[in-house]
Amino acid sequence: MELLIVTGMSGAGKSQAIDCLEDQGYYCIDNMPFALVRNFIDLSVENGDKLRKAAIVVDIRGAEFNTDWVEQLKSIRDRGIYYRVLFLEADTEVLIRRFSETRRVHPKSKQAVKVSDIEQEREFLAEIRDYADFVIDTSRMKGAQLKNELIKVLSEELVEETFVVNVMSFGFKHGIPINADMVFDMRFIKNPYYLSSLKKLTGNNKKIRDYVTSSIEAKRFIKNLSKLINDIIPCYQREGKFNINLAFGCTGGQHRSVAMANEFYDLFKKQEKQVTLEHRDIKKK
């Protein structure tokens, strides 16, 4: 199991970091007392390889259970468990402003945050900060920038493995999917609906698929769009996004759009991407 320990200052962005890690396939637990980390590891080991990646947030909220975090981390490493420690911090003025904007109390004092609360927390976390593998200062970062920074500290291979291409077919007469990032109109292709031998089939049938993809225009479209998607996926990743939604439409959502969605699903599968497929309107009339 690959284990990531996320810690740091209250208000520095641990919640946003957990959201990002969940997008990358981590099983995430927030606010776990450090004394229970070893119990969690033991439970994970008992379950074999079912849990490959986990991220655990430990911070000042669980300090009353145990404060000797570094010694516990060393004992975990002595057991042969691979882990990394990520520490998030920010300037005191920035933390005070964030608490003020969200109107939240400091987790230790349970009152409106004061400079002294932040200073005491920073002192308390100093040892584990020094022990951390990665330290990220979020003072001048927005959410997308923090995600981008996390991508940098995690392996590029991991990011590529967890990026998902969602492929959908639909019919324009039933409405455009509201969650689509890109919509492609397949009505430029000859419609097999008007051939009596193909009318009652769908794009899941090989005859329809061969008919839809056989023209020079369709072949050129497949080649160019495949290159475009592969070119822009790294750009999505740099912006902290971990999926792209592609929607292929035709009039009714049963022939051309289905065939083309199937074509790209198989294409991305051959490229060893994570890909999903949905035919939204294939059963509609």
Contacts in CASP RR format, 6 or more apart in sequence:
PFRMAT RR
TARGET T0000
AUTHOR 0000-0000-0000
METHOD contacts of the structure
MODEL  1
MELLIVTGMSGAGKSQAIDCLEDQGYYCIDNMPFALVRNFIDLSVENGDK
LRKAAIVVDIRGAEFNTDWVEQLKSIRDRGIYYRVLFLEADTEVLIRRFS
ETRRVHPKSKQAVKVSDIEQEREFLAEIRDYADFVIDTSRMKGAQLKNEL
IKVLSEELVEETFVVNVMSFGFKHGIPINADMVFDMRFIKNPYYLSSLKK
LTGNNKKIRDYVTSSIEAKRFIKNLSKLINDIIPCYQREGKFNINLAFGC
TGGQHRSVAMANEFYDLFKKQEKQVTLEHRDIKKK
1 41 0 8 1.000
1 44 0 8 1.000
1 45 0 8 1.000
1 51 0 8 1.000
1 52 0 8 1.000
1 53 0 8 1.000
1 54 0 8 1.000
1 81 0 8 1.000
1 82 0 8 1.000
2 52 0 8 1.000
2 53 0 8 1.000
2 54 0 8 1.000
2 82 0 8 1.000
2 83 0 8 1.000
3 41 0 8 1.000
3 54 0 8 1.000
3 55 0 8 1.000
3 56 0 8 1.000
3 76 0 8 1.000
3 81 0 8 1.000
3 82 0 8 1.000
3 83 0 8 1.000
3 84 0 8 1.000
4 21 0 8 1.000
4 26 0 8 1.000
4 53 0 8 1.000
4 54 0 8 1.000
4 55 0 8 1.000
4 56 0 8 1.000
4 83 0 8 1.000
4 84 0 8 1.000
4 85 0 8 1.000
4 86 0 8 1.000
5 37 0 8 1.000
5 55 0 8 1.000
5 56 0 8 1.000
5 58 0 8 1.000
5 73 0 8 1.000
5 83 0 8 1.000
5 84 0 8 1.000
5 85 0 8 1.000
5 86 0 8 1.000
6 14 0 8 1.000
6 17 0 8 1.000
6 18 0 8 1.000
6 21 0 8 1.000
6 55 0 8 1.000
6 56 0 8 1.000
6 57 0 8 1.000
6 58 0 8 1.000
6 86 0 8 1.000
6 88 0 8 1.000
7 14 0 8 1.000
7 57 0 8 1.000
7 58 0 8 1.000
7 59 0 8 1.000
7 69 0 8 1.000
7 85 0 8 1.000
7 86 0 8 1.000
7 87 0 8 1.000
7 88 0 8 1.000
7 125 0 8 1.000
7 128 0 8 1.000
7 132 0 8 1.000
8 14 0 8 1.000
8 59 0 8 1.000
8 87 0 8 1.000
8 88 0 8 1.000
8 89 0 8 1.000
8 125 0 8 1.000
8 128 0 8 1.000
8 129 0 8 1.000
9 88 0 8 1.000
9 89 0 8 1.000
9 90 0 8 1.000
9 95 0 8 1.000
9 118 0 8 1.000
9 121 0 8 1.000
9 122 0 8 1.000
9 125 0 8 1.000
10 59 0 8 1.000
10 60 0 8 1.000
10 61 0 8 1.000
10 95 0 8 1.000
10 99 0 8 1.000
10 106 0 8 1.000
10 107 0 8 1.000
10 108 0 8 1.000
10 118 0 8 1.000
10 121 0 8 1.000
11 90 0 8 1.000
11 95 0 8 1.000
11 98 0 8 1.000
11 99 0 8 1.000
12 88 0 8 1.000
12 89 0 8 1.000
12 90 0 8 1.000
12 95 0 8 1.000
12 138 0 8 1.000
13 88 0 8 1.000
13 90 0 8 1.000
13 138 0 8 1.000
13 146 0 8 1.000
14 30 0 8 1.000
14 57 0 8 1.000
14 59 0 8 1.000
14 88 0 8 1.000
15 30 0 8 1.000
16 143 0 8 1.000
16 146 0 8 1.000
16 147 0 8 1.000
17 86 0 8 1.000
17 88 0 8 1.000
17 146 0 8 1.000
17 150 0 8 1.000
18 28 0 8 1.000
18 30 0 8 1.000
18 55 0 8 1.000
18 57 0 8 1.000
20 146 0 8 1.000
20 147 0 8 1.000
20 150 0 8 1.000
20 240 0 8 1.000
21 28 0 8 1.000
21 55 0 8 1.000
21 150 0 8 1.000
22 28 0 8 1.000
23 162 0 8 1.000
23 242 0 8 1.000
24 53 0 8 1.000
24 154 0 8 1.000
24 158 0 8 1.000
24 159 0 8 1.000
24 162 0 8 1.000
24 242 0 8 1.000
25 53 0 8 1.000
25 162 0 8 1.000
26 53 0 8 1.000
26 54 0 8 1.000
26 55 0 8 1.000
27 51 0 8 1.000
27 53 0 8 1.000
27 54 0 8 1.000
27 55 0 8 1.000
28 54 0 8 1.000
28 55 0 8 1.000
28 56 0 8 1.000
28 57 0 8 1.000
29 40 0 8 1.000
29 54 0 8 1.000
29 55 0 8 1.000
29 56 0 8 1.000
29 57 0 8 1.000
30 57 0 8 1.000
31 57 0 8 1.000
31 58 0 8 1.000
31 59 0 8 1.000
31 61 0 8 1.000
31 62 0 8 1.000
32 40 0 8 1.000
32 56 0 8 1.000
32 57 0 8 1.000
32 58 0 8 1.000
33 58 0 8 1.000
33 62 0 8 1.000
33 65 0 8 1.000
33 66 0 8 1.000
34 58 0 8 1.000
34 62 0 8 1.000
34 65 0 8 1.000
34 66 0 8 1.000
34 69 0 8 1.000
34 72 0 8 1.000
35 65 0 8 1.000
35 66 0 8 1.000
35 72 0 8 1.000
36 65 0 8 1.000
37 56 0 8 1.000
37 58 0 8 1.000
37 72 0 8 1.000
37 76 0 8 1.000
38 72 0 8 1.000
38 75 0 8 1.000
38 76 0 8 1.000
40 54 0 8 1.000
40 56 0 8 1.000
41 76 0 8 1.000
41 79 0 8 1.000
41 81 0 8 1.000
44 51 0 8 1.000
44 54 0 8 1.000
58 69 0 8 1.000
59 107 0 8 1.000
59 125 0 8 1.000
60 107 0 8 1.000
60 108 0 8 1.000
60 121 0 8 1.000
60 124 0 8 1.000
60 125 0 8 1.000
61 107 0 8 1.000
61 108 0 8 1.000
63 108 0 8 1.000
63 124 0 8 1.000
66 72 0 8 1.000
67 124 0 8 1.000
69 127 0 8 1.000
69 128 0 8 1.000
70 127 0 8 1.000
70 128 0 8 1.000
70 131 0 8 1.000
73 83 0 8 1.000
73 85 0 8 1.000
73 128 0 8 1.000
73 131 0 8 1.000
76 83 0 8 1.000
77 83 0 8 1.000
84 133 0 8 1.000
84 134 0 8 1.000
85 128 0 8 1.000
85 131 0 8 1.000
85 132 0 8 1.000
85 133 0 8 1.000
85 134 0 8 1.000
86 132 0 8 1.000
86 133 0 8 1.000
86 134 0 8 1.000
86 136 0 8 1.000
86 150 0 8 1.000
86 153 0 8 1.000
87 125 0 8 1.000
87 128 0 8 1.000
87 129 0 8 1.000
87 132 0 8 1.000
87 134 0 8 1.000
87 135 0 8 1.000
87 136 0 8 1.000
88 135 0 8 1.000
88 136 0 8 1.000
88 138 0 8 1.000
89 122 0 8 1.000
89 129 0 8 1.000
89 135 0 8 1.000
89 136 0 8 1.000
89 137 0 8 1.000
89 138 0 8 1.000
90 98 0 8 1.000
90 137 0 8 1.000
90 138 0 8 1.000
90 139 0 8 1.000
91 137 0 8 1.000
91 139 0 8 1.000
92 115 0 8 1.000
92 118 0 8 1.000
92 119 0 8 1.000
92 122 0 8 1.000
94 138 0 8 1.000
94 139 0 8 1.000
95 113 0 8 1.000
95 118 0 8 1.000
96 113 0 8 1.000
96 115 0 8 1.000
96 118 0 8 1.000
99 105 0 8 1.000
99 106 0 8 1.000
99 112 0 8 1.000
99 113 0 8 1.000
100 113 0 8 1.000
104 113 0 8 1.000
105 111 0 8 1.000
105 112 0 8 1.000
105 113 0 8 1.000
106 112 0 8 1.000
106 113 0 8 1.000
106 114 0 8 1.000
106 117 0 8 1.000
106 118 0 8 1.000
106 121 0 8 1.000
108 117 0 8 1.000
108 120 0 8 1.000
108 121 0 8 1.000
109 117 0 8 1.000
111 117 0 8 1.000
129 135 0 8 1.000
134 153 0 8 1.000
136 146 0 8 1.000
136 149 0 8 1.000
136 150 0 8 1.000
136 153 0 8 1.000
138 146 0 8 1.000
141 149 0 8 1.000
144 239 0 8 1.000
144 240 0 8 1.000
147 239 0 8 1.000
147 240 0 8 1.000
148 238 0 8 1.000
148 239 0 8 1.000
148 240 0 8 1.000
151 159 0 8 1.000
151 237 0 8 1.000
151 238 0 8 1.000
151 240 0 8 1.000
159 237 0 8 1.000
159 242 0 8 1.000
160 237 0 8 1.000
161 274 0 8 1.000
162 242 0 8 1.000
162 274 0 8 1.000
163 233 0 8 1.000
163 236 0 8 1.000
163 237 0 8 1.000
163 242 0 8 1.000
163 243 0 8 1.000
163 244 0 8 1.000
163 273 0 8 1.000
163 274 0 8 1.000
164 242 0 8 1.000
164 243 0 8 1.000
164 244 0 8 1.000
164 273 0 8 1.000
164 274 0 8 1.000
164 275 0 8 1.000
164 276 0 8 1.000
165 229 0 8 1.000
165 233 0 8 1.000
165 243 0 8 1.000
165 244 0 8 1.000
165 246 0 8 1.000
165 268 0 8 1.000
165 273 0 8 1.000
165 274 0 8 1.000
165 275 0 8 1.000
165 276 0 8 1.000
166 243 0 8 1.000
166 244 0 8 1.000
166 245 0 8 1.000
166 246 0 8 1.000
166 275 0 8 1.000
166 276 0 8 1.000
166 278 0 8 1.000
167 246 0 8 1.000
167 248 0 8 1.000
167 261 0 8 1.000
167 264 0 8 1.000
167 265 0 8 1.000
167 268 0 8 1.000
167 275 0 8 1.000
167 276 0 8 1.000
167 277 0 8 1.000
167 278 0 8 1.000
168 177 0 8 1.000
168 180 0 8 1.000
168 245 0 8 1.000
168 246 0 8 1.000
168 247 0 8 1.000
168 248 0 8 1.000
168 261 0 8 1.000
168 277 0 8 1.000
168 278 0 8 1.000
168 279 0 8 1.000
168 280 0 8 1.000
169 247 0 8 1.000
169 248 0 8 1.000
169 249 0 8 1.000
169 250 0 8 1.000
169 253 0 8 1.000
169 257 0 8 1.000
169 258 0 8 1.000
169 260 0 8 1.000
169 261 0 8 1.000
169 278 0 8 1.000
169 279 0 8 1.000
169 280 0 8 1.000
169 281 0 8 1.000
169 282 0 8 1.000
170 176 0 8 1.000
170 177 0 8 1.000
170 247 0 8 1.000
170 248 0 8 1.000
170 249 0 8 1.000
170 253 0 8 1.000
170 257 0 8 1.000
170 280 0 8 1.000
170 281 0 8 1.000
171 249 0 8 1.000
171 250 0 8 1.000
171 251 0 8 1.000
171 252 0 8 1.000
171 253 0 8 1.000
171 254 0 8 1.000
171 257 0 8 1.000
171 280 0 8 1.000
171 281 0 8 1.000
171 284 0 8 1.000
172 185 0 8 1.000
172 187 0 8 1.000
172 249 0 8 1.000
172 250 0 8 1.000
172 251 0 8 1.000
172 252 0 8 1.000
172 253 0 8 1.000
173 251 0 8 1.000
173 252 0 8 1.000
174 252 0 8 1.000
174 253 0 8 1.000
174 280 0 8 1.000
174 281 0 8 1.000
174 284 0 8 1.000
176 183 0 8 1.000
176 247 0 8 1.000
177 183 0 8 1.000
177 245 0 8 1.000
177 247 0 8 1.000
177 280 0 8 1.000
179 245 0 8 1.000
180 245 0 8 1.000
180 246 0 8 1.000
180 247 0 8 1.000
181 244 0 8 1.000
181 245 0 8 1.000
181 246 0 8 1.000
182 244 0 8 1.000
182 245 0 8 1.000
182 246 0 8 1.000
182 247 0 8 1.000
183 247 0 8 1.000
183 249 0 8 1.000
184 225 0 8 1.000
184 246 0 8 1.000
184 247 0 8 1.000
184 248 0 8 1.000
184 249 0 8 1.000
184 260 0 8 1.000
185 249 0 8 1.000
185 250 0 8 1.000
186 212 0 8 1.000
186 248 0 8 1.000
186 249 0 8 1.000
186 250 0 8 1.000
186 256 0 8 1.000
186 257 0 8 1.000
186 260 0 8 1.000
187 249 0 8 1.000
187 250 0 8 1.000
187 251 0 8 1.000
187 256 0 8 1.000
188 217 0 8 1.000
189 212 0 8 1.000
189 215 0 8 1.000
189 217 0 8 1.000
189 218 0 8 1.000
189 250 0 8 1.000
189 256 0 8 1.000
189 260 0 8 1.000
190 211 0 8 1.000
190 215 0 8 1.000
191 250 0 8 1.000
191 251 0 8 1.000
191 255 0 8 1.000
191 256 0 8 1.000
192 198 0 8 1.000
192 199 0 8 1.000
192 201 0 8 1.000
192 208 0 8 1.000
192 211 0 8 1.000
192 212 0 8 1.000
192 255 0 8 1.000
192 256 0 8 1.000
193 199 0 8 1.000
193 251 0 8 1.000
193 254 0 8 1.000
193 255 0 8 1.000
195 211 0 8 1.000
197 207 0 8 1.000
198 207 0 8 1.000
198 208 0 8 1.000
198 211 0 8 1.000
198 255 0 8 1.000
201 207 0 8 1.000
201 208 0 8 1.000
201 255 0 8 1.000
202 208 0 8 1.000
202 254 0 8 1.000
202 255 0 8 1.000
202 258 0 8 1.000
202 282 0 8 1.000
203 209 0 8 1.000
203 212 0 8 1.000
203 254 0 8 1.000
203 255 0 8 1.000
203 256 0 8 1.000
203 258 0 8 1.000
203 259 0 8 1.000
203 262 0 8 1.000
203 282 0 8 1.000
204 258 0 8 1.000
204 262 0 8 1.000
204 279 0 8 1.000
204 282 0 8 1.000
208 255 0 8 1.000
208 258 0 8 1.000
208 259 0 8 1.000
209 259 0 8 1.000
209 262 0 8 1.000
209 263 0 8 1.000
211 259 0 8 1.000
212 218 0 8 1.000
212 255 0 8 1.000
212 256 0 8 1.000
212 259 0 8 1.000
212 260 0 8 1.000
212 263 0 8 1.000
213 219 0 8 1.000
213 222 0 8 1.000
213 259 0 8 1.000
213 260 0 8 1.000
213 263 0 8 1.000
218 260 0 8 1.000
222 260 0 8 1.000
222 263 0 8 1.000
222 264 0 8 1.000
222 267 0 8 1.000
225 264 0 8 1.000
226 264 0 8 1.000
226 267 0 8 1.000
229 244 0 8 1.000
229 246 0 8 1.000
229 268 0 8 1.000
230 271 0 8 1.000
232 244 0 8 1.000
233 244 0 8 1.000
236 242 0 8 1.000
236 243 0 8 1.000
236 244 0 8 1.000
246 264 0 8 1.000
248 256 0 8 1.000
248 257 0 8 1.000
248 260 0 8 1.000
248 261 0 8 1.000
248 264 0 8 1.000
249 256 0 8 1.000
249 257 0 8 1.000
250 256 0 8 1.000
250 257 0 8 1.000
252 281 0 8 1.000
252 284 0 8 1.000
253 279 0 8 1.000
253 280 0 8 1.000
253 281 0 8 1.000
253 282 0 8 1.000
253 284 0 8 1.000
254 281 0 8 1.000
254 282 0 8 1.000
254 284 0 8 1.000
258 279 0 8 1.000
258 282 0 8 1.000
261 277 0 8 1.000
261 279 0 8 1.000
262 277 0 8 1.000
265 275 0 8 1.000
265 277 0 8 1.000
268 275 0 8 1.000
269 275 0 8 1.000
END
